[in-house]
Amino acid sequence: MSEEVLNKLIEGCKAGERRCQHKLYNLLTKKMYGVCLRYAKDSIEAEDILQDGFIKVFTKMNQFSFSGSFEGWVRRIMVNTALEYYRRSSKMHSVGEIEEAKDELASEEIMSNINAQELIGLIQSLPVGYRTVFNLYAIEGYSHKEIAGKLEVTESTSKSQFARAKVALQGMIIKKDQNFKYGRS
């Protein structure tokens, strides 16, 4: 879609035109669902976050100033909505000092046996604190300091949660690979 057409849709949404809102929703829903799915424990929770996020997008539409990427602006709203959802549903528990985590990356052979959908499933199976920090740091690119501010935890808690998430994911990937090699499910 051209930037000109997108800008017309945005202007229509700012004017409250339902047709434009519907088109914009259809344009972005698949990508934003993927963002929400990374933070949610399952698809139902992801859909809830997605709907709440789009409500915020349309109510805050007049705040978009065309100075940056519209998709990036919507993505930030979705991430913040997921974080608010997370804060409402449970508080992350501090896990204390950072443990030294083995930085063994799964081999290319192991990674070749897992597809993106399976990886998303593994990320979803992480405990909520690990999953949230992992997504913010590894996928969204936030610093541990920024994560600490967003989640109202210490920077060391963010680092620890990320390290533990990484170790847990590596363990799940290795286990999945062993099951693949030996025909177990």
N, C-alpha and C positions, 0 to 999 in steps of 0.2 A: 504494500500500500504506500502510495506517495505521501510525502510529508504534508503536501497541500491538502490532500483528502483527510489525513489524520487531523490536521489543524481545524478543518471545517467540522469534523466530528466533535472535537474537543469544544469548540465554540458552541456547537449545538447542545452539548451536554451542559455547558455553563448556562445556557438559556433555558435549561430544563426540558429539552425535547426528548421524549421517551424513545423515539425512533433512533436517535443518535446514541442514547445510552445503551439501547439494545445492541446496536452494531458494535459499539466499543467493547461491551461485555463479551460478545461473541469473538471479537478479534483477540482479546487478551486472556480469556478464561483458561485456555489450555496451558499457556505458559505459567500463569499465576497459580493454577491448581498444582502444578509441579513444585512451585515454591512452597505452597501451603503444605503439600504432602510431605516435604522434608522435615517439617516441624511437628506434624501431627502423628499420633500413634496409629491412626488408621484412616481409611478413605472418608469415613463419615465425619470424623473430626476435621479433616482437611476441607471438606465441603462447607462445614460450618464456618471455618476461618475464612474461606474464600468469599462466602456470602457476606459476612461481617465486613471483610475488607472492601468489597465492592460498594457496600453501603457507604463506607467512609470515603471511598474515592469519589462517589457522586455527590456526597454532601460537602466535600472539601474541594470540589472541582474549581471553584473560583480562586483557590489559593495557588493553582498551577500557573506559573508565570511565563511559560515557554522558554525559560532560560537554560533548561537542560533537557535531558531525554524524558519523554512522557512515560515510556515503559519503565525507566529507572525510578521515576517518582511513584508510579503505581506499585512497583516491587517493594520500595521502602515502606509504603503503607501496608502491604501484605505482611512483610516481616514484622513490623511493629504490631499489627493486629494479632499475629501468631504469638508474639511475646506477651501481649496483654492477655490473651487467652490462657497461655501457660501460667502467668502470674495469678490469674483468677482461679485456675483449677488446682494449683499446688505451688508451694514455695520450694525452691531448690535448697537442699540441705547442704551445709558446708561440709566438706570432706577433709578439712584440715590441711596439713602440710602436703606439699607436692611429693609424690612418690617418683622415684626414678623409674621411668618406663623404658622398656627395651624398645629401641627404635628399629625393630626388624620390619622392613616393608615386605609385604607379600610378593613373592616372585612373579615375574611376568607370566610364567606357566599357570600359576594359580589364578592370577587375575584374568587370564584368557578364558577360564572356565566359568566366569561370572559375568552376567550382563547387567546393564544399567538398572533394569527393573529389580533384579535380585539385590543389587547393592542398595537401592532405595528401601527395599524390604528389610534388609539388615540394619540400616540406619534407623528405621522406624522401630525396630525391636530394642534399640538401646533405651536405658532408663531416661526419663524425660530431661533431666539435667544434662546428662552426657549428650543426648541428641540435640538439645538446643544449643549448647556451646559448640559442638562439632559443626553444626550448620552455620552458625554465625561466623566462626573462625575459618573453617576450611572451605566453605562454599560461598558465603557472602563477603568474606574478606575483612571482617571487623578485627580490630586489635583486641587483645585481652583487656586492655584498659577500657575500651569502648564497651565491650561485653559486660565488664564489671558494672559500669554505669547503667547500662540498659536493664540488667537483671538484678541490680541492687545487691551484689555480692562483692567479695574482694577479688582483686586481680589474681591472687594466688589460687583462689577457688576456681576461677575460670581456667587457669592453666592446668590445674589438677584434673578438672572435669574433662578437658580436652585430651590430656594424656591418657586418662582412663578410657575415654571413648575410643581412642585410637587402638589401645591394647585390646579392648573388647571386640572391636571390628576386625582386627587382625586375627583374633582367635576364631571368630565366627567364619571368616573367609577361609582360614586353614581347615577348619572342621568341614565346611561345605566342600572344599576341594578333596579332602580325604573321602568323604561320602561319595563324591563324584567318581573318584578313582576306583573305589571298591564296590560301587554299585549299590550303596545304601542310600536311603532317603531320610 
